[in-house]
Amino acid sequence: METVTTQETLFYTGTYASADEPGIFLCGLNADTGEMRIVNHMEGVSNPSYLALCPDGNCLYVASETDEGELLVYRRDAATSELHLMDRKQTRGASPCYVSVSKDGQWVFSSNYSSGSVNVFPVGDQGTLGEMSAWVEHTGSGINEERQEGPHAHSIQPDPSGQYAVVCDLGLDQIIVYRLEEGRLVTHRETDQPPGAGPRHLVFHPNSKWAYVINELDNTVTAFLYDERRGEFTTVQHISTLPEGHKGEGTAADIRVSPCGRFLYASNRGDDSIVLYHIDQESGELEAVEWTSTIGQTPRNFNILPGGILVVANQDSNNLVSFQISEEDGRLTHNGFKLELPRPVCIAPVV
């Protein structure tokens, strides 16, 4: 293990790795230059594709995206950031591709893509997981026979109030809101997306009044008004993630709002770009401003790290690339640095 310096911002990277390969990487980012390095790595997990840290940063939850889905819990050494396995639980579903944690750290959520189900686990001592408190399997299909032959729960996360859990189901073209009642999921509302849209990930604006969903299959972003008290989404806008005149196959992947709340970013696989939108501060509507090459192939995931640097995981070119975010207009400038990693698919900052 290399020494962690105080000048570095740390982040974990999840990958598609076999259990006998290094799969979870701790990386360091120089916030002044954008240079990245591998601090350490660990093996022992099949497809540790999605990662989430608990609020105090002391536990890392890992989705093992396999047919026999599993969540693993690692305790993070605060001094060295080394990981120690504490717990593992079956998700009773196939291909868990998303994990999130409630703001109070008391609940962990996961979504099983292939089987179209979602889970909730209570958090116990040292971040370990209690027995599953909720398991809901979706039913139905969409119009895209190849990709929507059944439900595909692609993400689940708590809303800003902590009262609700929000699921994007790519197979059903729905945003499903559940009430979180003592760890149980109770269906609250369903918001339909355009047929064939394929909702994938959702982000809330820092003001909690707006939310944005990236739709994988039709390459769009949907802007919503969000009523936190009622747990209700109202559609405001659909806007393309692709530049005008784009030709060829492609699927949208990830979405983030800048901490300042003025900029929204989304990634395009195929076009291999990050699109920048400016957010209207009165309405929450989006204006597409610029497309930036990710300098790699298949930008599955990206994240915004402290210091205003965006790091993108290019799955099929096996690299991470860093970009400086302009404080003035949100535009991205490549810092000149890449980091070679096998099949990276998730960036989880240690904050």
C-alpha positions as a Markdown table, in Angstrom:
| # | Residue | x | y | z |
|---|---|---|---|---|
| 1 | Met | 0.0 | 0.0 | 0.0 |
| 2 | Glu | 1.3 | 3.5 | -0.9 |
| 3 | Thr | 1.1 | 6.4 | 1.5 |
| 4 | Val | -1.9 | 8.7 | 1.2 |
| 5 | Thr | -1.0 | 12.4 | 1.1 |
| 6 | Thr | -3.0 | 15.2 | 2.5 |
| 7 | Gln | -3.1 | 16.9 | -0.9 |
| 8 | Glu | -5.0 | 14.1 | -2.5 |
| 9 | Thr | -8.7 | 13.5 | -2.9 |
| 10 | Leu | -9.5 | 9.8 | -2.5 |
| 11 | Phe | -12.1 | 7.8 | -4.4 |
| 12 | Tyr | -12.9 | 4.2 | -4.9 |
| 13 | Thr | -13.4 | 2.7 | -8.3 |
| 14 | Gly | -15.6 | -0.4 | -8.9 |
| 15 | Thr | -15.0 | -2.6 | -11.9 |
| 16 | Tyr | -16.2 | -5.7 | -13.8 |
| 17 | Ala | -13.5 | -8.1 | -12.5 |
| 18 | Ser | -13.5 | -11.8 | -11.6 |
| 19 | Ala | -13.1 | -12.7 | -8.0 |
| 20 | Asp | -9.4 | -13.6 | -8.5 |
| 21 | Glu | -8.6 | -10.2 | -10.1 |
| 22 | Pro | -8.1 | -6.8 | -8.4 |
| 23 | Gly | -11.6 | -5.4 | -8.6 |
| 24 | Ile | -11.9 | -2.5 | -6.1 |
| 25 | Phe | -9.3 | 0.3 | -6.4 |
| 26 | Leu | -8.6 | 3.1 | -4.1 |
| 27 | Cys | -7.4 | 6.0 | -6.2 |
| 28 | Gly | -5.8 | 9.4 | -5.3 |
| 29 | Leu | -6.5 | 12.6 | -7.2 |
| 30 | Asn | -4.3 | 15.7 | -7.1 |
| 31 | Ala | -7.0 | 18.4 | -7.0 |
| 32 | Asp | -4.5 | 21.0 | -8.3 |
| 33 | Thr | -3.5 | 19.2 | -11.4 |
| 34 | Gly | -6.0 | 16.4 | -12.0 |
| 35 | Glu | -3.3 | 13.7 | -11.9 |
| 36 | Met | -4.5 | 10.3 | -10.6 |
| 37 | Arg | -2.8 | 7.3 | -9.2 |
| 38 | Ile | -3.7 | 3.9 | -7.7 |
| 39 | Val | -3.2 | 3.9 | -3.9 |
| 40 | Asn | -4.2 | 0.2 | -3.4 |
| 41 | His | -6.5 | -2.4 | -4.6 |
| 42 | Met | -8.2 | -5.6 | -3.5 |
| 43 | Glu | -9.6 | -8.8 | -5.0 |
| 44 | Gly | -12.1 | -11.4 | -3.9 |
| 45 | Val | -15.3 | -10.0 | -5.3 |
| 46 | Ser | -17.0 | -10.9 | -8.7 |
| 47 | Asn | -18.1 | -7.8 | -10.6 |
| 48 | Pro | -17.9 | -5.2 | -7.8 |
| 49 | Ser | -19.6 | -2.8 | -10.1 |
| 50 | Tyr | -21.4 | -0.3 | -7.9 |
| 51 | Leu | -20.2 | 1.3 | -4.7 |
| 52 | Ala | -21.6 | 3.5 | -2.0 |
| 53 | Leu | -20.0 | 4.9 | 1.1 |
| 54 | Cys | -22.0 | 5.4 | 4.3 |
| 55 | Pro | -22.4 | 9.1 | 5.5 |
| 56 | Asp | -19.4 | 9.1 | 7.8 |
| 57 | Gly | -17.2 | 7.4 | 5.2 |
| 58 | Asn | -16.3 | 4.5 | 7.4 |
| 59 | Cys | -18.1 | 1.8 | 5.5 |
| 60 | Leu | -18.1 | 0.9 | 1.8 |
| 61 | Tyr | -21.1 | -1.0 | 0.4 |
| 62 | Val | -20.4 | -3.0 | -2.7 |
| 63 | Ala | -22.8 | -4.6 | -5.2 |
| 64 | Ser | -21.5 | -7.9 | -6.6 |
| 65 | Glu | -23.3 | -7.9 | -10.0 |
| 66 | Thr | -23.7 | -11.6 | -10.6 |
| 67 | Asp | -26.6 | -14.0 | -11.2 |
| 68 | Glu | -26.5 | -14.8 | -7.4 |
| 69 | Gly | -26.6 | -11.1 | -6.4 |
| 70 | Glu | -24.8 | -10.1 | -3.2 |
| 71 | Leu | -24.0 | -7.0 | -1.2 |
| 72 | Leu | -20.7 | -6.8 | 0.7 |
| 73 | Val | -19.8 | -4.5 | 3.6 |
| 74 | Tyr | -16.3 | -3.3 | 4.1 |
| 75 | Arg | -15.0 | -1.3 | 7.1 |
| 76 | Arg | -12.6 | 1.4 | 5.9 |
| 77 | Asp | -9.6 | 2.2 | 8.0 |
| 78 | Ala | -9.8 | 6.0 | 8.4 |
| 79 | Ala | -6.0 | 6.4 | 8.5 |
| 80 | Thr | -5.0 | 4.2 | 5.5 |
| 81 | Ser | -8.4 | 3.7 | 3.7 |
| 82 | Glu | -7.6 | -0.1 | 3.6 |
| 83 | Leu | -10.8 | -2.2 | 3.4 |
| 84 | His | -11.7 | -5.0 | 5.8 |
| 85 | Leu | -14.7 | -7.3 | 4.9 |
| 86 | Met | -17.3 | -7.2 | 7.7 |
| 87 | Asp | -20.5 | -8.7 | 6.2 |
| 88 | Arg | -22.1 | -10.0 | 3.0 |
| 89 | Lys | -25.8 | -10.6 | 2.2 |
| 90 | Gln | -27.7 | -12.1 | -0.7 |
| 91 | Thr | -30.0 | -9.8 | -2.5 |
| 92 | Arg | -32.5 | -12.5 | -3.7 |
| 93 | Gly | -32.1 | -11.1 | -7.2 |
| 94 | Ala | -29.9 | -11.2 | -10.2 |
| 95 | Ser | -27.3 | -8.6 | -11.2 |
| 96 | Pro | -27.6 | -6.0 | -8.5 |
| 97 | Cys | -26.2 | -2.9 | -10.3 |
| 98 | Tyr | -26.9 | -0.1 | -7.8 |
| 99 | Val | -26.5 | 0.5 | -4.0 |
| 100 | Ser | -27.3 | 3.6 | -2.0 |
| 101 | Val | -27.4 | 4.6 | 1.7 |
| 102 | Ser | -29.9 | 6.7 | 3.6 |
| 103 | Lys | -28.7 | 10.1 | 4.9 |
| 104 | Asp | -28.8 | 8.9 | 8.5 |
| 105 | Gly | -26.9 | 5.7 | 7.5 |
| 106 | Gln | -29.6 | 3.5 | 8.9 |
| 107 | Trp | -30.8 | 1.8 | 5.6 |
| 108 | Val | -29.0 | 0.4 | 2.6 |
| 109 | Phe | -30.9 | 0.0 | -0.7 |
| 110 | Ser | -30.1 | -2.1 | -3.7 |
| 111 | Ser | -31.6 | -2.8 | -7.1 |
| 112 | Asn | -31.4 | -6.1 | -9.1 |
| 113 | Tyr | -31.3 | -5.3 | -12.8 |
| 114 | Ser | -31.9 | -8.7 | -14.4 |
| 115 | Ser | -34.6 | -9.9 | -12.1 |
| 116 | Gly | -36.3 | -6.5 | -11.7 |
| 117 | Ser | -36.4 | -6.3 | -7.9 |
| 118 | Val | -35.3 | -4.0 | -5.1 |
| 119 | Asn | -34.2 | -4.5 | -1.5 |
| 120 | Val | -33.8 | -2.7 | 1.8 |
| 121 | Phe | -31.5 | -3.7 | 4.6 |
| 122 | Pro | -31.2 | -2.2 | 8.1 |
| 123 | Val | -27.7 | -1.2 | 9.2 |
| 124 | Gly | -26.4 | -2.5 | 12.4 |
| 125 | Asp | -23.2 | -2.3 | 14.4 |
| 126 | Gln | -20.0 | -1.3 | 12.5 |
| 127 | Gly | -22.1 | -0.9 | 9.3 |
| 128 | Thr | -23.1 | -4.5 | 9.1 |
| 129 | Leu | -26.4 | -5.4 | 7.5 |
| 130 | Gly | -29.4 | -6.9 | 9.4 |
| 131 | Glu | -31.9 | -9.3 | 7.8 |
| 132 | Met | -33.5 | -7.9 | 4.6 |
| 133 | Ser | -36.5 | -5.7 | 5.7 |
| 134 | Ala | -38.0 | -5.3 | 2.2 |
| 135 | Trp | -37.9 | -7.1 | -1.1 |
| 136 | Val | -40.2 | -6.0 | -4.0 |
| 137 | Glu | -40.3 | -7.7 | -7.4 |
| 138 | His | -41.6 | -5.6 | -10.3 |
| 139 | Thr | -43.8 | -7.0 | -13.1 |
| 140 | Gly | -44.5 | -5.9 | -16.6 |
| 141 | Ser | -42.6 | -5.0 | -19.8 |
| 142 | Gly | -42.0 | -2.2 | -22.2 |
| 143 | Ile | -42.1 | -1.7 | -26.0 |
| 144 | Asn | -38.5 | -2.4 | -26.7 |
| 145 | Glu | -38.6 | -6.2 | -27.1 |
| 146 | Glu | -34.8 | -6.6 | -26.8 |
| 147 | Arg | -34.2 | -4.4 | -23.7 |
| 148 | Gln | -37.7 | -4.2 | -22.1 |
| 149 | Glu | -38.9 | -7.8 | -22.1 |
| 150 | Gly | -39.4 | -7.5 | -18.4 |
| 151 | Pro | -38.7 | -5.2 | -15.4 |
| 152 | His | -35.2 | -3.9 | -14.9 |
| 153 | Ala | -34.8 | -2.0 | -11.7 |
| 154 | His | -31.7 | 0.1 | -12.6 |
| 155 | Ser | -31.4 | 2.3 | -9.5 |
| 156 | Ile | -32.9 | 2.9 | -6.1 |
| 157 | Gln | -32.2 | 5.8 | -3.7 |
| 158 | Pro | -33.7 | 7.8 | -0.9 |
| 159 | Asp | -35.3 | 11.1 | -1.7 |
| 160 | Pro | -34.0 | 14.3 | 0.1 |
| 161 | Ser | -36.6 | 14.0 | 2.9 |
| 162 | Gly | -35.8 | 10.4 | 3.7 |
| 163 | Gln | -39.5 | 9.5 | 3.6 |
| 164 | Tyr | -39.4 | 7.9 | 0.2 |
| 165 | Ala | -37.3 | 5.6 | -1.9 |
| 166 | Val | -37.2 | 6.3 | -5.7 |
| 167 | Val | -36.7 | 3.5 | -8.3 |
| 168 | Cys | -35.9 | 3.9 | -12.0 |
| 169 | Asp | -37.1 | 0.8 | -13.8 |
| 170 | Leu | -35.7 | 0.7 | -17.3 |
| 171 | Gly | -37.9 | -2.2 | -18.4 |
| 172 | Leu | -41.2 | -0.6 | -17.3 |
| 173 | Asp | -40.5 | 3.0 | -18.3 |
| 174 | Gln | -41.4 | 4.1 | -14.8 |
| 175 | Ile | -40.2 | 6.1 | -11.9 |
| 176 | Ile | -41.6 | 4.3 | -8.9 |
| 177 | Val | -41.9 | 6.0 | -5.5 |
| 178 | Tyr | -42.1 | 3.9 | -2.4 |
| 179 | Arg | -42.8 | 5.1 | 1.1 |
| 180 | Leu | -40.2 | 3.9 | 3.5 |
| 181 | Glu | -42.1 | 2.7 | 6.5 |
| 182 | Glu | -39.8 | 1.1 | 9.2 |
| 183 | Gly | -37.7 | -0.5 | 6.5 |
| 184 | Arg | -40.6 | -1.7 | 4.4 |
| 185 | Leu | -41.3 | -0.4 | 0.9 |
| 186 | Val | -44.9 | 0.6 | 0.3 |
| 187 | Thr | -45.9 | 1.6 | -3.2 |
| 188 | His | -46.7 | 5.4 | -3.2 |
| 189 | Arg | -46.7 | 6.7 | -6.8 |
| 190 | Glu | -45.7 | 5.7 | -10.3 |
| 191 | Thr | -44.6 | 8.2 | -12.9 |
| 192 | Asp | -44.6 | 7.0 | -16.5 |
| 193 | Gln | -41.8 | 7.9 | -18.9 |
| 194 | Pro | -42.2 | 8.1 | -22.7 |
| 195 | Pro | -42.5 | 4.5 | -24.1 |
| 196 | Gly | -39.1 | 3.1 | -24.9 |
| 197 | Ala | -37.2 | 5.8 | -22.8 |
| 198 | Gly | -35.6 | 3.4 | -20.4 |
| 199 | Pro | -35.1 | 5.4 | -17.2 |
| 200 | Arg | -31.7 | 4.5 | -15.6 |
| 201 | His | -30.4 | 7.0 | -12.9 |
| 202 | Leu | -32.0 | 9.9 | -11.1 |
| 203 | Val | -30.4 | 12.9 | -9.3 |
| 204 | Phe | -32.0 | 15.5 | -7.1 |
| 205 | His | -31.0 | 19.2 | -7.4 |
| 206 | Pro | -29.4 | 20.7 | -4.2 |
| 207 | Asn | -32.6 | 22.7 | -3.7 |
| 208 | Ser | -34.7 | 19.4 | -3.5 |
| 209 | Lys | -37.4 | 21.0 | -5.8 |
| 210 | Trp | -36.1 | 19.6 | -9.0 |
| 211 | Ala | -35.0 | 16.1 | -10.2 |
| 212 | Tyr | -33.4 | 14.8 | -13.4 |
| 213 | Val | -33.6 | 11.3 | -14.9 |
| 214 | Ile | -31.3 | 10.0 | -17.6 |
| 215 | Asn | -33.1 | 7.7 | -20.0 |
| 216 | Glu | -30.7 | 5.1 | -21.4 |
| 217 | Leu | -32.6 | 3.8 | -24.4 |
| 218 | Asp | -33.9 | 7.0 | -26.1 |
| 219 | Asn | -30.9 | 9.1 | -25.0 |
| 220 | Thr | -32.8 | 11.8 | -23.2 |
| 221 | Val | -32.9 | 13.6 | -19.8 |
| 222 | Thr | -36.2 | 14.3 | -18.2 |
| 223 | Ala | -36.5 | 17.3 | -15.9 |
| 224 | Phe | -39.1 | 17.1 | -13.1 |
| 225 | Leu | -40.5 | 19.3 | -10.4 |
| 226 | Tyr | -40.4 | 17.4 | -7.2 |
| 227 | Asp | -42.9 | 17.8 | -4.3 |
| 228 | Glu | -41.0 | 16.5 | -1.3 |
| 229 | Arg | -44.0 | 16.5 | 0.9 |
| 230 | Arg | -46.2 | 14.5 | -1.5 |
| 231 | Gly | -43.4 | 12.4 | -3.0 |
| 232 | Glu | -44.6 | 13.4 | -6.4 |
| 233 | Phe | -42.8 | 14.1 | -9.7 |
| 234 | Thr | -44.2 | 16.4 | -12.4 |
| 235 | Thr | -42.6 | 16.3 | -15.8 |
| 236 | Val | -41.2 | 19.6 | -17.0 |
| 237 | Gln | -39.0 | 18.8 | -20.0 |
| 238 | His | -37.5 | 16.0 | -22.1 |
| 239 | Ile | -34.2 | 16.9 | -23.8 |
| 240 | Ser | -31.7 | 14.9 | -25.9 |
| 241 | Thr | -28.3 | 13.9 | -24.5 |
| 242 | Leu | -26.8 | 13.7 | -28.0 |
| 243 | Pro | -25.4 | 16.4 | -30.3 |
| 244 | Glu | -27.5 | 17.4 | -33.3 |
| 245 | Gly | -26.7 | 15.2 | -36.3 |
| 246 | His | -25.3 | 12.3 | -34.2 |
| 247 | Lys | -25.3 | 9.0 | -36.1 |
| 248 | Gly | -24.8 | 5.5 | -34.9 |
| 249 | Glu | -25.7 | 3.4 | -31.9 |
| 250 | Gly | -25.5 | 4.7 | -28.4 |
| 251 | Thr | -27.0 | 4.6 | -24.9 |
| 252 | Ala | -27.0 | 7.2 | -22.2 |
| 253 | Ala | -25.5 | 6.2 | -18.9 |
| 254 | Asp | -24.9 | 8.5 | -15.9 |
| 255 | Ile | -26.1 | 11.9 | -14.6 |
| 256 | Arg | -24.8 | 14.4 | -12.0 |
| 257 | Val | -25.7 | 17.9 | -10.8 |
| 258 | Ser | -22.8 | 20.2 | -9.8 |
| 259 | Pro | -22.7 | 21.1 | -6.1 |
| 260 | Cys | -23.5 | 24.7 | -7.0 |
| 261 | Gly | -26.7 | 23.7 | -8.7 |
| 262 | Arg | -26.1 | 25.5 | -11.9 |
| 263 | Phe | -24.8 | 22.7 | -14.1 |
| 264 | Leu | -26.0 | 19.2 | -15.1 |
| 265 | Tyr | -23.8 | 16.6 | -16.8 |
| 266 | Ala | -24.8 | 13.3 | -18.5 |
| 267 | Ser | -22.7 | 10.7 | -20.3 |
| 268 | Asn | -23.2 | 9.1 | -23.7 |
| 269 | Arg | -21.9 | 5.6 | -24.5 |
| 270 | Gly | -21.3 | 5.3 | -28.3 |
| 271 | Asp | -20.9 | 9.1 | -28.8 |
| 272 | Asp | -18.4 | 8.7 | -25.9 |
| 273 | Ser | -19.1 | 12.2 | -24.6 |
| 274 | Ile | -20.2 | 14.2 | -21.6 |
| 275 | Val | -23.0 | 16.7 | -22.3 |
| 276 | Leu | -23.2 | 19.9 | -20.2 |
| 277 | Tyr | -26.5 | 21.6 | -19.5 |
| 278 | His | -27.1 | 24.9 | -17.9 |
| 279 | Ile | -29.9 | 24.8 | -15.3 |
| 280 | Asp | -32.4 | 27.6 | -15.4 |
| 281 | Gln | -32.4 | 28.8 | -11.8 |
| 282 | Glu | -36.1 | 29.8 | -11.9 |
| 283 | Ser | -37.7 | 26.8 | -13.6 |
| 284 | Gly | -35.1 | 24.0 | -13.4 |
| 285 | Glu | -35.3 | 23.6 | -17.2 |
| 286 | Leu | -32.1 | 22.6 | -19.1 |
| 287 | Glu | -30.2 | 24.1 | -22.0 |
| 288 | Ala | -27.6 | 22.0 | -23.7 |
| 289 | Val | -24.3 | 23.9 | -24.0 |
| 290 | Glu | -21.5 | 21.6 | -25.0 |
| 291 | Trp | -20.4 | 18.0 | -25.6 |
| 292 | Thr | -16.9 | 17.0 | -24.5 |
| 293 | Ser | -15.1 | 13.8 | -25.6 |
| 294 | Thr | -14.4 | 11.4 | -22.7 |
| 295 | Ile | -11.1 | 10.5 | -24.4 |
| 296 | Gly | -12.1 | 6.8 | -24.0 |
| 297 | Gln | -14.8 | 4.4 | -24.9 |
| 298 | Thr | -18.1 | 3.7 | -23.1 |
| 299 | Pro | -18.3 | 6.3 | -20.3 |
| 300 | Arg | -20.5 | 4.2 | -18.0 |
| 301 | Asn | -20.1 | 6.3 | -14.9 |
| 302 | Phe | -18.6 | 9.6 | -13.7 |
| 303 | Asn | -18.5 | 11.7 | -10.6 |
| 304 | Ile | -17.7 | 15.2 | -9.4 |
| 305 | Leu | -15.0 | 15.3 | -6.8 |
| 306 | Pro | -14.1 | 18.1 | -4.3 |
| 307 | Gly | -12.0 | 20.8 | -6.0 |
| 308 | Gly | -14.2 | 20.9 | -9.1 |
| 309 | Ile | -12.8 | 18.0 | -11.0 |
| 310 | Leu | -15.0 | 15.5 | -12.9 |
| 311 | Val | -13.6 | 12.0 | -13.3 |
| 312 | Val | -15.1 | 9.6 | -15.8 |
| 313 | Ala | -14.8 | 5.8 | -16.0 |
| 314 | Asn | -14.4 | 4.6 | -19.6 |
| 315 | Gln | -15.4 | 1.0 | -19.3 |
| 316 | Asp | -14.2 | -0.3 | -22.7 |
| 317 | Ser | -11.0 | 1.6 | -23.0 |
| 318 | Asn | -9.9 | 0.7 | -19.4 |
| 319 | Asn | -9.2 | 4.1 | -18.2 |
| 320 | Leu | -10.2 | 7.0 | -15.9 |
| 321 | Val | -9.9 | 10.5 | -17.3 |
| 322 | Ser | -10.1 | 13.8 | -15.3 |
| 323 | Phe | -11.5 | 17.1 | -16.4 |
| 324 | Gln | -11.4 | 20.5 | -14.7 |
| 325 | Ile | -14.9 | 22.2 | -14.3 |
| 326 | Ser | -15.0 | 25.9 | -15.1 |
| 327 | Glu | -16.5 | 27.7 | -12.1 |
| 328 | Glu | -17.9 | 30.3 | -14.5 |
| 329 | Asp | -19.8 | 28.3 | -17.1 |
| 330 | Gly | -19.3 | 24.6 | -16.1 |
| 331 | Arg | -17.4 | 23.7 | -19.3 |
| 332 | Leu | -14.9 | 20.8 | -19.1 |
| 333 | Thr | -11.2 | 21.0 | -19.8 |
| 334 | His | -9.1 | 17.8 | -20.0 |
| 335 | Asn | -6.4 | 18.0 | -17.4 |
| 336 | Gly | -4.1 | 15.9 | -19.5 |
| 337 | Phe | -4.2 | 12.9 | -17.2 |
| 338 | Lys | -5.5 | 9.3 | -17.6 |
| 339 | Leu | -5.3 | 6.4 | -15.2 |
| 340 | Glu | -5.3 | 2.8 | -16.6 |
| 341 | Leu | -7.7 | 0.5 | -14.8 |
| 342 | Pro | -9.4 | -2.7 | -16.0 |
| 343 | Arg | -13.1 | -2.2 | -16.9 |
| 344 | Pro | -13.9 | 0.7 | -14.6 |
| 345 | Val | -17.7 | 1.3 | -14.0 |
| 346 | Cys | -18.2 | 3.3 | -10.9 |
| 347 | Ile | -16.5 | 6.3 | -9.1 |
| 348 | Ala | -17.3 | 6.7 | -5.4 |
| 349 | Pro | -15.6 | 9.8 | -3.7 |
| 350 | Val | -14.4 | 9.5 | -0.1 |
| 351 | Val | -15.7 | 12.8 | 1.4 |
